[in-house]
Amino acid sequence: MKIVVASENPVKINAVESGFKTFFQEFQVEGIKTASGVSAQPLTEQETLTGARNRVAEARRTITDADYWVGIEGGIQAMETGLAAFAWITISSAGKRGEARTATFLLPDKISHLVAGGLELGAANDLVFNASNSKQKNGAAGLLTHNAVARYDLYQQAVILALIPFVNPDLY
């Protein structure tokens, strides 16, 4: 079985591999660079979901012989209490789609102001935490929880949830 992840980010690739291992034994995972077709930092729920779907569509056009295509898009949504971070995962296979959203967490004001000023969340995290390339490591969740919950953890759980239609074909 062949799985294409619409990203070259090792956090996303590893989370997809781990999520698929929950249900499947033998497969190969390949990450490819794709465009989201949305802002570099999506700022709404819908824009984030659209980005994940667009990544899957581009991956399908690029590599046609896979069994599953997976798109992951991180986003921000304004809430009453500030900016919240999350991601959408979209999985496509054989005319079927599964989608799930990660847990959501509020960003501190210092990071929110940088994002509102036009920085991507990863760049804002790097500035605030004096980190380098955190979006390909533990991400905002890891930095803010002292690695109790890293970016990988959020994605891996949502990948498992997005696989629900595929592991319950009689119900979907």
N, C-alpha and C positions, 0 to 999 in steps of 0.2 A: 504494500500500500504506500502511496506517495502523497505527502502533505506539503503544500506550498504555503509558507508564511509570507505575507505581503510586507516584509520588513527585513532588513539586515541587522536589526538591533538584537544582540545576543540575549537580552532579558526576554524579549518577546518570543524568540525562537525557543529558548529553553522552557518557558512557561507553556507554550503550545505542546512541545514534546512531552512534558510532564503530565499535562492535562489529558492528552491522548493515551498515555500509558495506563491511565485509570481504566480504560475500556478495551484497548487494543494491544496486541502483543508485538507484532512485527510490522514496522513501517520505517520509512525514511522521511526526514524533514529537511526541506530546503528553504532558505530565506532569500528573497529577492527584493530589490529596491523598487518601490512603487510610489506613485504620487497619490495624495489623498484627494486632490481636487477641492480642498477647503483651505481655510487659513492655516498658516504654520502652527498657530495656537488656536484651535477651535474654542469659541467662547459661548456656545450654547449646547444644550443636549442634542438638538436636531443636527447641528453642524458636525458634532462629534460622531453621531451615528452615521451620517452621510459619508464622513471620511472613512470609516471602517468599511462601509459597503463599497465605496469607490475603490478602495485598495483591493478588495476581493475581485471586483470586476476587472481591474487592470491585471491582477495576477492571473486570472483565468484567460485573458487575452494573450498574455505573455507565455504561459506554460499551460498548454491545453491537455496534457496527458496525466494530470494529477487526479487523485481520488477526492481530495479535500483541499479547499483554499481557505485561508484564515486571514482576516484583517483585524488589526487592533489599532484603535485610535484613542489617544488620551485627550481629555477636554476639561474645560472649566465652565461652570455655570454660576451666575450671580444668584445668591440666595438673600433672604432678609438679613442674615447675620454675617454676610461676607461672600467671598468666592469659595466655591467648593470644587474639588478635583475628583475625577473618576475616569473610566475608560469604557468604551463599547467594544465588544468582540463579536464579529460576524464570521460564521462558518458556512460554506457553501459546498454542496455535493449533490450530484445527480438530480438537479431540479429542486432540491430542498435547501432551506436555510434555517440555521439556528443562530440565535442572538442572545447575548446576556450582557448585563452591565456590571461593572465591578462595584464594590463598596464605595461610598462617597465620604470624603472628609474635608473639613474646612481648612483653608489655608490661613496662616497668620497674616496680620495686616502688612507686615514688612514685605512679604512675598506677593501678596495681593496687589499692592501698589505698583510693584515692578511689572507684574503681568498686565495690570490695567494700563500701564505706560507703554506697553507694546512688546515686552520681552516674552519669550516662550517660558513655560514653567521651569524647564530644565535649566535654562540660563539664569533665571531668577534664583533658583535653588543654589546653583553654583556660586553666585555672588553672595548670597546671605550666609551660606555655610562654608564659604571658602573651599569649595569642592571643584572637581574637574570631571566633566562629562557624566554627571550623576544620572542622567536619563538612560544611560546604558549600564547603570549599576543599580543602586538601591532606590533611586528616584525620590520624589517628595515624601512618599509614605515611609520609606526607610529612614530618611533623614529626620523626619518629624517624630517617628516612633522609636528612635535609637535602634533601628533595625529589628524591632519586634515584628513589624509587618513591612516587608519590602515590596517594591513594585512587582517583582516576580510573583509574590504570594497573591496579590490582587488579581493579576492576569491569569494565573494558573486556575484559581477557583472559578473565574468567569468562563474560561475555556471549557471546563467540565460542565458547567451549566448550559453553555451554548451547544454542547453535544447532545443534550437531552432528546431532541427530535430524531437524532440518528441512532441512538441506542434504545429508543422506544418507537420503532417504525410503525407499529400497529396503532399507535395513538396519534400520530401526526401525518 
